[in-house]
């Protein structure tokens, strides 16, 4: 089936579902919660409107809403009957709750079907923007005020327009979505640099988050895991992870989930927007420390994320973070963790060791890629959820 035709059908279905929800919201006050007799003319009209709308909800994976709104006279009589025999009318209450439950189930299935339909095309469009943005900016000065219009910028605008069509209402909730389109509208050279440096990384992360719902399973091979585990296995397990699959925002999200999964960490917070001007305090947490005598204390920890794939973190970068860290608070920051998807230079390691030997706060912990990989090896579900497995 043509993708656009399917999206049109889904849009109309969503509109019909919204109408059905409106009918239910008006009908719900009439649903009896105890013994009564009789019906209501207004409710009868709403019941008829509900029935008229049901054909506008096509099946999704073989299921749709088919039952009419309950007969409130019959429900009221059922409450009387249960009262006469001294039993709890749980089945009658369930009858009154069913329309709302059916609407919720259909909404869930419709959203899941739309994600499924859009996912492959979204991946293509994101890849197109990723590869085209550098070409559009080739030779354009960072502070250029000249109008930038070429085949590359036109292609990016078309791609983002189609992305909006695929995401529907969900596009509005993506961080920097309106900034992206504002910069495209002005379309000067510096606007496109802002798109490349600030807008698109945030929008890209939002698109990826919306293309896979919390209930969507990660793809797995069609095998019996038990039988495969009992066979002759080759190769070896590896710690190395494909860090290039993550952007800056994705790396911070990964660290956030990893830190929350460590029992000694409490109150983990994501403080700064990715690529924010005031960089440094990306995440914070309280680390709980206990000793053999039963004493417990907490220390404030700040985590700075550096998703650096092409270069190592050097001593000036570590020093800059520590100098800024002395100004943070209250409460006093006891530890700064610098976590990178790459490595640290030898002078950065030596600088951190000299600083820590002085015993002044904050102390420094350097987390290179192999340390993060070791932590994730013990938590493979987190690595898999972020597309690293």
N, C-alpha and C positions, 0 to 999 in steps of 0.2 A: 504494500500500500504506500502511496505517496506520503512523505513526511508531513507536508503542509496540509494535506487533506486530513490526516490523522490529528494534527494539532487543532484544526478547525473543529473537528468533531469533539475533541476534548474541551475546547473553550466553550462550546455550546452546552456540553454536558455539565461543566462547572457552573454555568449560568443557571441551568435547570436545577442543579443541586442547591444553589443559593436560594432560588425561589421556594424549593421544598423546605429548606430550613426556616424561611420566613413564615410559611404556613404553619409549621410545627410550633414556632415560638408563639404564634397567636392562638394555636389550639391547646397548648400545654396547660394553661390555667383552667380549662374545662375538664381535664382528666380527674376523675374522682379519686380521693384517697381514703374513702370510707363509705358506709352505707348511704345510698340515695336512690331515687327513681327519677326517670324522665330524661329527656335530651334537651337540646338547645338549637334554635334555628341557625344562629351564627356558627355554632360548631358543625352543624350538618353541612353548611356551605364550605367550611374549611375542609371537611372530610371529602367532599366532592372535588375540591381543588387539588387535594393530595392525590386522589385517584387519577385526575387528569394529567398530573405532572409525571407520574411514574413511567409512562412510555418514553419519556425524554431521558431516562437513565439506562443506557445500554449496559449489557453484561460486561463485567470486568473479570477475566479469568473464570468465566462460567457462573458468576453470581451477580445479582442486583437486588434492589429492594422490590418486593412484590406484594407485601401485606398492606392492607388498608389501615387507616387510623382506626383505633378500637371504637366499638359501639359503647358510648358512655352509659347508656341505660342498662345494657347487659353487664357492664363492669359494676355499676352500683348495686344491681341485684345480686351479683356474685359476692360482693362484700356482705350483703345481708345473709346470704346462704351460709357463708363461712362463719359468720357470727352466730347463727342458729346452731351449728354443729360444734362450735367451740374450737375451731382450728384456725391457724394463722393463714391469712390470705396471700401468701408469698407469690403464688402464680398470678394473682390478679395484679399485684404491684408490678410484677415482671412484664405483664401485658402493657401496662401504662408506660413503662420505661423503654419498651422495644423500639418505638419510632426514633427516639434520639440515638439509641445504640446503632440502629441501622444506618442512620445518616453519618454517624462517626465512622463506621466501618467502610461505607462507600467512599467517603472523603479520603480515608487512608489509602484505599485501593486506587483511587483516581490519581492521587499525588504520586504513588509508587509507579503507576503505569506511565505517567508523564516523564518521570525521571528516567525510566527505562527507555522510552522512545527518544529522548533528547541526548542521552549520555554519549553515544558514539559521535554524533555530529558536534556536540560541545567540545569534545576532545580535539576534533579536527580544527575547529575554529580557534581554540586557544593556541594550538600549535601554529596556526597561520599568523596570529598576532605576535607570538613570541619570535618568529623568524623574520617578520616584516618590519617590526619597530626599529631594529638597528639599521635596516636599509633606508628607512624613511629619514633617519637622522644623520645619515652619512654626510659629513662635511658641513653640518649645521652648527653654528656657534651656540653655546649654552645660553647666552643672553640675547639671541637674535629676536628682533621684533618684526621681521619680514613674514608675510603670509606664506605658510608652507602647505602647498597643495601639489601632490604628484600621485602617480599610480599607487604608490605604497600607502600613503595616507588615506586615499580613497578606499583601498582594499581593507584597511583596518576599520574604517568607519562602517563599511558594509558588514564586516565580520561581527563587530560589536552590536550592530543593529539586529543581526540574526540571533546573536546570543540573547538579546533582550526578548526576542520573540519566543525562543525556546524556554527561557526561564519563566516567562509570564510575570505574575505579581512578585515572584521571589527576587527579581532583579533589584527592586527598590530597596531591599534590606541589605544589599551588599555595601560594605564600607567603600567609600570614595567613588561609588558608581556615578553620582551626580557631578563630582569633581572631574571625572574622566570626560563626561559629555560636555561640561562647561569648557574645558580646555580644548576639546575638539571643535567646539563652536567658534572660539576665538582663533584657533589654528595658527598662531604665530610660532616661530621656532622654539622660543622658551616654553610655550605651552606643551609642545610635543616632548620636550625634555622632561617636563614635570610628569607627563603621562608615563614616560619610560621609567623614570626614577621612583615615582611615588604612587601614581594612580593605578597603573596596570598591575604591579605586584599584589596590591590589596584586592583588586577586582578579581584577578586570577585565582587567588586563594578562596575568595567567596564563591566563585563559579564551581571550583572543585568541591567545596563543602556542600553546595546545594545539589550537585549532580549525583551524590551518593548520600542517601538518608541514613539515619542511625540504625534502621532496621534492615538495610540492604546488606546482604552477605558479601563478604569478600570472595572473589572468584577462586575456586579450588578445582583441581583436576577431578575427573569423574572416575574415581578409583575407590576400592575398599581399603581403607587405611590399615586395618588389622592384617589383611592378607599381604599388603605391600610391606608392612613392617616385619612379617615373618619370612620374607624372601631374602635372596642374596642381594645385599645393598653394596653399591660401589661409592667411591669418592669419600670425602670427609666433610665434616661440618665446618663452617667458616664464620668468623666474627665480622668480617668486612661487610659494610653496608653501602648501597649506591646513593651516596649523599647528594649527587647531582639531581636526584628526583625531587628534592625539596627546594623551595625558594626560602627567602629570609623568614617570611611569616610562617611557613610550614615547619621550619627548624625550631622556631620559638614555641609553636604549638606542641611539637614533639617533646621539647624540654619540659613544658608545663605538665603534660600527662605523665612523663617519667618522674618528675619530682613529686607529684601527688601520689605516686604509687609506692614511694619509699616510706615505711612506717614512721621513721623518726622525723618526718617533715610535716608540719602543720601550717594552716593558713597560707597555703601557696596562692599567690596572686600574680596576675599578668598586669604589669603596671603601665607599660608604654605601648603606643601604637608602633608597629614596625615602621622603620625609617623615619621616626619622629625626629624633629630638629634637636630636642634635648635627649640625645641618646645616652645609654649607660645603664639605667635601672630598668632592665627588661622584665625581670621577675623578682619576686621577693618571697620569703618564707621564714618561719620560725623552726629552727632545728632543736629538737629535744635531746639533751645529753643526760645520761645517768651514770652513776658510779656504783662501785660494789657495795657501798654502805646503804644504798637506797636513796641517795640524794639525787634530785633531778633539777636541771636548770635549762633554760632556753636561750638561744642566741639568735639575733637577727642576722639573716643572710640575704645578700643581694646577688642575683645571677645575671651576668651579661652574656648575651648570645652573639657569637660571631660566626656567621655562616660563610666562611672564607674557604673557597675551593682552590683558588689559583695562587694563593700566597699564605705564608705562615704568619701567625700573630707575633709581632716583634716586641722588644722591650719598651719602646715609646708608647705603644698602644696599651700595654699593661700599666705603665706609669700613669698615663692619662686617666685610666679608669680608677686607679687607687687615689689619685689626687682629688678626683670628683667625689669619691666615696667618703672622704673625710668630711665632706660638707653635707652629706645626707643625714637625715634623721630629724627629730627623734622618732623612734628610739635609736640608740647608737647601733651602727652597723658593725658587727663583730667580724664578719667574714664576707669576702667577695669571691664568688666563683666566676671565672671566665671560661665559658664552654664554647668550644669551636668544633666544627665539622672537619677541620684540618689539623694542623700541628702548630707547635710553638717553636720559635727559633731558640737556639742555645742561649743567646743573650737574654731572652725573655725568661727562660727558666732560671738562669743565674740571678737575674734581677729580683725575681720573686723570692728566691731562697734567701738572698741578702736582706730583703725587706722583712721576711718572716723571722729571721734570726734576731732582729732588733726588738721583737716582742711588742710592737705597737699595733693598735687597731686601725684599720681592719687588716686581718691576715688574708692571704691570697691562696686560693686553690685553683690550679690549672687543670682543666678537663679537656684533653685532646680527644680526637675522634676515637682512638682505641679504648679510652676509658668509658666513653659513652656507649660504645659498641658492647663492651663487657657488661654494663648495666642492662642494656637492652637484650643481651643474650639470655639473661635471667627473666626477662619479661617480653618474650617474643610476640605476645598479643599486641603490645604497644607498637613495636616495629611494623607488624603486619597492618595494623589499623592506619598507619601513616604511609603505606605503600612501599616500605623498605624491605619487605619479605615477599 
